[in-house]
Every structure is written in C-alpha cells, then in structure tokens.
Amino acid sequence: MVAKINYERCVGCEECVVACARDHCIHLEESTNIIVVNESTCNNCGACVKRCPFRCIDLVGDIGPLARKPSMVATAVKS
C-alpha cells in the first residue's frame, strides 16, 4: 500500500509533508507545484492521511482504496 493524492482536491497546503516523518517521502515538487509521494520510501503509516485537512490522501494497494477509519478522517478547514 502507498499514499495516493487526489489532485482534484489537493490545494498544496503541505500539511501532509509536515506530518510525514520520513525524509523525502512526500514533498511539494517545485517545478510542477504538486505534492508527490515517493512510493519506494512510503511506509504506509497514514500520518499524511490523518493530517490532510481536505481529505485528499488515501492509502491504496492491491485491494483498492482502504475504507477510512473514523480516527483517520480529518475534518475540512472552515473558512
């Protein structure tokens, strides 16, 4: 399994980058201005999923998207 970004919802806030404890696993690609996950270093911890205020990250793998557990659902930021 690996973290996958829904780019239609992602605003590039980088909260997922802050949440990830692994160096260079998830980062903002400056040339394209999009969040990128390095699949070879992602350890599926779910920290980015928990932290994303826009709920645009899921852990996916061979069995398809995982159902989010209530403890892993982030609430959207209200403006």
C-alpha atoms as an extended CHARMM CRD file, in Angstrom:
* protein
*
        79  EXT
         1         1  MET       CA              0.0000000000        0.0000000000        0.0000000000  PROA      1               0.0000000000
         2         2  VAL       CA              1.0520000000        3.5710000000       -0.5480000000  PROA      2               0.0000000000
         3         3  ALA       CA             -0.3390000000        7.0780000000       -0.0510000000  PROA      3               0.0000000000
         4         4  LYS       CA             -2.0880000000        8.4060000000       -3.1530000000  PROA      4               0.0000000000
         5         5  ILE       CA             -3.0790000000       12.0330000000       -3.6910000000  PROA      5               0.0000000000
         6         6  ASN       CA             -6.4060000000       13.1100000000       -5.1790000000  PROA      6               0.0000000000
         7         7  TYR       CA             -5.1010000000       16.0570000000       -7.1920000000  PROA      7               0.0000000000
         8         8  GLU       CA             -8.5830000000       17.4100000000       -7.8690000000  PROA      8               0.0000000000
         9         9  ARG       CA             -8.9450000000       18.1320000000       -4.1340000000  PROA      9               0.0000000000
        10        10  CYS       CA             -5.3320000000       18.9050000000       -3.1760000000  PROA      10              0.0000000000
        11        11  VAL       CA             -4.5250000000       22.6020000000       -2.6880000000  PROA      11              0.0000000000
        12        12  GLY       CA             -0.8190000000       22.1110000000       -1.9530000000  PROA      12              0.0000000000
        13        13  CYS       CA             -1.0210000000       23.2230000000        1.6810000000  PROA      13              0.0000000000
        14        14  GLU       CA              1.8650000000       20.8550000000        2.5710000000  PROA      14              0.0000000000
        15        15  GLU       CA              0.2580000000       19.6490000000        5.8230000000  PROA      15              0.0000000000
        16        16  CYS       CA              1.0000000000       16.1060000000        4.6560000000  PROA      16              0.0000000000
        17        17  VAL       CA              4.6630000000       16.9940000000        4.1870000000  PROA      17              0.0000000000
        18        18  VAL       CA              4.8320000000       18.2860000000        7.7510000000  PROA      18              0.0000000000
        19        19  ALA       CA              3.1270000000       15.1360000000        9.0650000000  PROA      19              0.0000000000
        20        20  CYS       CA              5.4440000000       12.6810000000        7.3200000000  PROA      20              0.0000000000
        21        21  ALA       CA              8.3400000000       11.5700000000        9.4940000000  PROA      21              0.0000000000
        22        22  ARG       CA             10.3050000000       10.1140000000        6.5790000000  PROA      22              0.0000000000
        23        23  ASP       CA             12.7100000000       12.3640000000        4.6630000000  PROA      23              0.0000000000
        24        24  HSD       CA             11.7790000000       12.9470000000        1.0260000000  PROA      24              0.0000000000
        25        25  CYS       CA              8.8210000000       10.5720000000        1.1640000000  PROA      25              0.0000000000
        26        26  ILE       CA              6.1960000000       13.2090000000        0.4280000000  PROA      26              0.0000000000
        27        27  HSD       CA              7.0870000000       16.6600000000       -0.8200000000  PROA      27              0.0000000000
        28        28  LEU       CA              5.9760000000       19.5920000000       -2.8990000000  PROA      28              0.0000000000
        29        29  GLU       CA              7.5150000000       19.3230000000       -6.3540000000  PROA      29              0.0000000000
        30        30  GLU       CA              8.5040000000       22.9230000000       -7.0180000000  PROA      30              0.0000000000
        31        31  SER       CA              8.6560000000       22.6320000000      -10.7990000000  PROA      31              0.0000000000
        32        32  THR       CA              5.0370000000       21.4430000000      -11.0400000000  PROA      32              0.0000000000
        33        33  ASN       CA              3.7030000000       22.8020000000       -7.7300000000  PROA      33              0.0000000000
        34        34  ILE       CA              2.0790000000       19.4640000000       -6.8290000000  PROA      34              0.0000000000
        35        35  ILE       CA              2.5160000000       17.0940000000       -3.8890000000  PROA      35              0.0000000000
        36        36  VAL       CA              4.4360000000       13.9360000000       -4.8040000000  PROA      36              0.0000000000
        37        37  VAL       CA              4.6950000000       10.6640000000       -2.8600000000  PROA      37              0.0000000000
        38        38  ASN       CA              7.8510000000        8.5740000000       -3.2210000000  PROA      38              0.0000000000
        39        39  GLU       CA              6.3300000000        5.0910000000       -3.2970000000  PROA      39              0.0000000000
        40        40  SER       CA              9.6330000000        3.3930000000       -2.5310000000  PROA      40              0.0000000000
        41        41  THR       CA             10.0230000000        5.1940000000        0.8200000000  PROA      41              0.0000000000
        42        42  CYS       CA              6.3700000000        5.4130000000        1.9380000000  PROA      42              0.0000000000
        43        43  ASN       CA              5.8410000000        3.0500000000        4.8840000000  PROA      43              0.0000000000
        44        44  ASN       CA              2.0240000000        3.3480000000        4.9120000000  PROA      44              0.0000000000
        45        45  CYS       CA              1.8910000000        4.8910000000        8.3760000000  PROA      45              0.0000000000
        46        46  GLY       CA             -1.1370000000        7.0460000000        7.4950000000  PROA      46              0.0000000000
        47        47  ALA       CA              0.2120000000       10.2300000000        9.1190000000  PROA      47              0.0000000000
        48        48  CYS       CA             -0.4360000000       12.2150000000        5.9390000000  PROA      48              0.0000000000
        49        49  VAL       CA             -3.9810000000       10.8190000000        5.6880000000  PROA      49              0.0000000000
        50        50  LYS       CA             -4.7310000000       11.9050000000        9.2520000000  PROA      50              0.0000000000
        51        51  ARG       CA             -3.2360000000       15.3630000000        8.7740000000  PROA      51              0.0000000000
        52        52  CYS       CA             -4.7790000000       16.3420000000        5.4270000000  PROA      52              0.0000000000
        53        53  PRO       CA             -7.4840000000       18.9540000000        6.1080000000  PROA      53              0.0000000000
        54        54  PHE       CA             -9.0190000000       18.3870000000        2.6590000000  PROA      54              0.0000000000
        55        55  ARG       CA             -9.2160000000       14.5660000000        2.8490000000  PROA      55              0.0000000000
        56        56  CYS       CA             -7.4130000000       14.1270000000       -0.4400000000  PROA      56              0.0000000000
        57        57  ILE       CA             -4.9870000000       11.3570000000        0.5570000000  PROA      57              0.0000000000
        58        58  ASP       CA             -5.8000000000        7.6560000000        0.7770000000  PROA      58              0.0000000000
        59        59  LEU       CA             -3.6890000000        4.5840000000        1.3840000000  PROA      59              0.0000000000
        60        60  VAL       CA             -4.1900000000        2.2830000000       -1.5810000000  PROA      60              0.0000000000
        61        61  GLY       CA             -2.7460000000       -1.0110000000       -2.6850000000  PROA      61              0.0000000000
        62        62  ASP       CA             -3.5750000000       -4.1990000000       -4.4740000000  PROA      62              0.0000000000
        63        63  ILE       CA             -7.0330000000       -4.3600000000       -2.8990000000  PROA      63              0.0000000000
        64        64  GLY       CA             -8.0030000000       -0.8140000000       -3.8880000000  PROA      64              0.0000000000
        65        65  PRO       CA             -8.7070000000        2.1870000000       -1.6700000000  PROA      65              0.0000000000
        66        66  LEU       CA             -8.9820000000        1.3860000000        2.0090000000  PROA      66              0.0000000000
        67        67  ALA       CA            -12.0250000000        2.4800000000        3.9220000000  PROA      67              0.0000000000
        68        68  ARG       CA            -11.1170000000        5.3290000000        6.2090000000  PROA      68              0.0000000000
        69        69  LYS       CA            -11.4210000000        4.5600000000        9.8740000000  PROA      69              0.0000000000
        70        70  PRO       CA            -13.1470000000        7.3160000000       11.8840000000  PROA      70              0.0000000000
        71        71  SER       CA             -9.8830000000        8.0300000000       13.7150000000  PROA      71              0.0000000000
        72        72  MET       CA             -8.1550000000        8.6680000000       10.3810000000  PROA      72              0.0000000000
        73        73  VAL       CA            -10.6500000000       11.1710000000        8.9820000000  PROA      73              0.0000000000
        74        74  ALA       CA             -9.5430000000       14.7840000000        9.0530000000  PROA      74              0.0000000000
        75        75  THR       CA            -12.1540000000       17.4890000000        9.1630000000  PROA      75              0.0000000000
        76        76  ALA       CA            -12.1040000000       20.1190000000        6.4520000000  PROA      76              0.0000000000
        77        77  VAL       CA            -10.8750000000       23.5820000000        7.3110000000  PROA      77              0.0000000000
        78        78  LYS       CA            -13.7500000000       26.0170000000        7.6320000000  PROA      78              0.0000000000
        79        79  SER       CA            -13.2120000000       29.4990000000        6.2640000000  PROA      79              0.0000000000
